[in-house]
Structure formats: structure tokens, C-alpha cells
Amino acid sequence: MRFLKAFLALSASGLLAILSSTMSKSPTLPLFAQSLGLSEGEIGLVAAASTIVGILVNFTAGALSDIYGRKRLLVAAGFFFASAPFLYLFVTDALGLALVRVYHGIATATFTPVAIAFIADMYRSRRGEMMGFFSSATMIGRLIAPILAGAILSLAGFREAYLACGVIGAAAFISIITLPSPKPAGEINCKGSMDAREILRVLVSGRVVTTGVVMAVTYFAMQGLETFLPIYMEGLGIETWLIGAVFTIQLFVIMILKPYAGRISDRFGRFKMTLAGLVTTSLGIACMAFLKSYLEIVLSIIVFAVGVASTTASIPPLVSELVSEEKYGAAMGAMETIKDVGQALGPIFVGLILSYVEFGVALLMVSLILLSALPLMCLKLGR
């Protein structure tokens, strides 16, 4: 109960921040880009801009939070969340939109690793559970965002949608500013005690890199699936609204299960939970390669979501246990950086191999890629 006020404030900030940023891109971004006359290739590059920024910023932001404190970096992220949506109002071409996406991408890339490190500062015995609750709070924002943004676009237009994103982003900024410190100043981190060499050691640490790889293959699978499964289902004659419902179910299952998966990892160990998560995720994808009916695909996506929840709830607290307290931010940033690489490569890889094989074969290949992380995990993280 000691840190409950700080945790609730951080979770509220995360919900509002992710709601704002997700509204700006789903479904707003591709439709806005299309209205500007951008080609499909340009839309793809614009959409990838924020992810690419995340690869570069995650580790830097986390490491800086170790040196200068979590609150300063969270406030900086809040400023980006609050200001970025208003910049879309002045965009007229592809370059301008890409630059705004880069600017907006800095917000999430800064906020996520620092917020997780902030929770690691507060909790030890319940670390997995509390990180799971925080992640679920941000996922509420992700669930609401497409519906809210779509409604505003239908009733008004792009200007009003981005203004709404700005107002919500500003609310997140205010919530972050009022975030109480969970411990007396100077107790959380030994600010200034790390030099560049120590920070780089975290980035190249075999065990930290391994956790990042596990997250990377998980998000590799998620993004590949979310990009191409709709096309596959459409080819089966499944209605569009039912296709959308599959991914709502996936997100809902992950959101509900993550705190419980985190709690189980607190009790029985991160390694076992991560191992089970990878195998379950792989099984869920492999099943889709052989199933054709809508109900069978839904059941497979639920199995997949259970695996994703198990893995992603176990890895962040595991990372915090691999390093000393003053390196939490750098370790979380390194994990997020590697994760973003996998997330970016997923659609690219699946798109390329679909030129040569059927979708079912592509799914089996993704399933094998997930399983390929198991030997590395057992070698580096097995106890």
C-alpha cells in the first residue's frame, strides 16, 4: 500500500498517454495520409517512422532515467504526448507527416521503459503483478482508441480527431507532472553514478539481450499476424467486422491475463512462465496454419493471446532482476529497443515469404522462429 498512490497516478498517465497516441494512428493515420494523397509506399514508411525512432530512443531514455531520475524523463515524455497531436494540424505532405510521426514516436519510446523502471523501483515481491496491472491499464487505452477516433472521424473530421488527441495528451502530461515520488529524493537511484561504459555493458549483457530477443520474437509474431491474418480471413469469406472482432478478443485476453500472469511469475518464477508462454504462443500460431473456420481461428487466437500475456508479463520483471537497481532504466530500454526491432521486422518478413509460400506455411515458419528462442533462453536464463 505504501506506493499505491504513485502507482495509480502512473497507471492513469499511461492509460491517457497511450489512448492519445493510439488515437492518432488507429485508424486516423492511414486515412489522414490517404487524404493528403500519399501513395501506399509512402503510407507504409510514415507508419514505420515512430517504430524506427523507438529502436533508437528506448535505450537512451532508460539510461538517462538512471542518471537523472525517472520523473524528469517521464515529464519529458508527457510534453511530447501533449504537443505532438497539434502538429498534425499543420501537415500538408509526406515529409511533414513523417517528421511529426518521428516526434510523436519519441513520446512512447521514452515513456514505456522509464515507467516500467519506475515500477521496478517501487516493488520487489509483487513486481510482476504490478507491471502486469500497469500494462493492462495502457491496453485499456489501446482498446478504446480506435473506437473513439473512428467515432470522431465519422461525426467531425481529422482536425477534431487530432484536437481530441491533444487534449487527452495534455491530460496525461498534467497527470505525469503531479506524479508523486515513491521514495525520498536520492533513494531510488544513485544519480550520476553510472558512466558510459557501465551503460553500454547493460546493452551488450548476454542475459539482458536474451530477454530482449524473447520479447522481439513475440512481437515479431504479433505484428506479422495482425498485418496479414485479416487478408487471409477475408480470403476465407469472413466478414470485415468479424475480422476486427478477432483482434479485439486477442487484446482483451492479453489485457485481462497480464496481471495474473505476472502474479504467477512472482510466485513460481519468471523462467518457467516465459518458457510456457513461448510454447503456448507458438502453438496458437501453428494451429492457425491448419484451421479454416471462424470459430477455430478465434480459439487459436485465444491460445496465442494466453501465451503472449504469459511471456510479456514475465520478461520485464525478469529484466529488472538481472541488473542492479541503478541500471533498471538502461536494462528496460535495452529490452524495449530489441523488442522494437522484432516488431518492425515481423510484417516485413511475413510479407516477403508470402511471395513464395502459402499463408499456412508462413505461420508455421513464424511458429518455428518463436521456438528457436527456447535454446537461447535455456542457455542464458536457465537456472
Helices and strands as residue ranges (DSSP letters): H 4-23, H 28-35, H 40-68, H 70-87, G 88-90, H 94-122, H 127-155, H 158-177, H 196-203, H 206-235, H 240-268, H 270-288, H 294-322, G 325-327, H 328-353, H 359-381
